[in-house]
Amino acid sequence: ITAKVEVVRTSEAQIILRLGRIPQQAQDGFRRGAMAAAIALANYIKEQKLSGQALKTRTGTGRRAVRTRQLSDGAAVVIDNVAWYLKLHEFGVPHPWVITPKNAKALRFVIDGQPVFAKRVEHPGLEERAFMRDSLREMKPQLVQIINQHITAELRK
């Protein structure tokens, strides 16, 4: 899962004029700003979505799997493969599937505090819980502000 940070240019003419004179500084500012925005977004996802608000927390693996990555043209927030199941929650699974034991004779899970054993279970599917896309949408103004601040700071050097 990747949510790429994009800039919505509110003062495009001004940025283009500055880019013409000192493009490397603006690029450096954007890269730094994109990384700072990605870190802010990753923290928001961990604290506001993966701490019980959008998805319940049992072990914390999902929160620990949220990472940031510097890209040549910006930055990204990604989920490590160790939490592969978060992709299923983000996009949903519209169809049922069968779960069978891999290393045991039966599955064991808890319902209403009581252990239950079964040779197979038909999972009904998952509704979409777009915690990453929702976070990106909710934080868009702050992310743009972070990136703009870094570009402005770099251009003032």
Secondary structure, 3 states (H helix, E strand, C coil): CEEECCCCCCCHHHHHHHHHHCHHHHHHHHHHHHHHHHHHHHHHHHHHHCCCCCCCCCCCHHHHHEEEEEECCEEEEEECHHHCHHHHHHHCECCCEEECCCCCCCEEEEECCEEEEECCEEECCECCCCHHHHHHHHHHHHHHHHHHHHHHHHHCC
